[in-house]
Amino acid sequence: MTQTAPSKRTQVGRLPKRGDYSKETIHGILDAAFLCHVGFVVDGQPFVIPTGYGRDGEILYIHGSAASRMLRNLEKGVDACVTVTLLDGIVLARAAFHHSMNYRSVVMLGTATLVEDAETKREALRIISEQIVPGRWDDVRLPNDQELKATTVLAFPIDEASAKVRTGPPADDEEDYGLDIWAGVLPLSLQPGTLIPDPRLKSGIDVVPTYRVGLQ
């Protein structure tokens, strides 16, 4: 496990004991999800855009339409903040003030780089696809040259990042533990449902049973 020193920008200020700067924790959280939120500012106006991603080592790949305002600005080297959050439970305390949530989150700061090499771009798209639905990439028609041209892929470094994690039961004031009020944790998880076939699916095509959503 490698412990990275937090930068001044990623140092956890509020409840610092929940901060974690190890690559093991940061990578683990990133690998357990596939949806991030990208924050950036253009002409003084802040934007926060949700998008899918895939991790490869110390790089987070994001992609979208070449006409995307977010990607067009990020490829210029605009400072960005990328966040990923996994909600694990609602913490129900005896006092309203001490209600909380159990969560795992990562905050990354930096600038993105445009992926221009065609082979690297294809590989980045495979990584993103496999993070969302492992195994799907090998079963579909791969992007052609025109589709690649219409798609922008950016590489975001994971070298300035921090994780923040809360686990466990509520932390009530000592005098409240004797109250006749139920307290504990309501676990939450995002679970895939039953697949719904495309109405235009050809007959005789069965779903691949190994498909699973990349959620942990």
Disulfide bonds with the S-S distance in Angstrom:
none
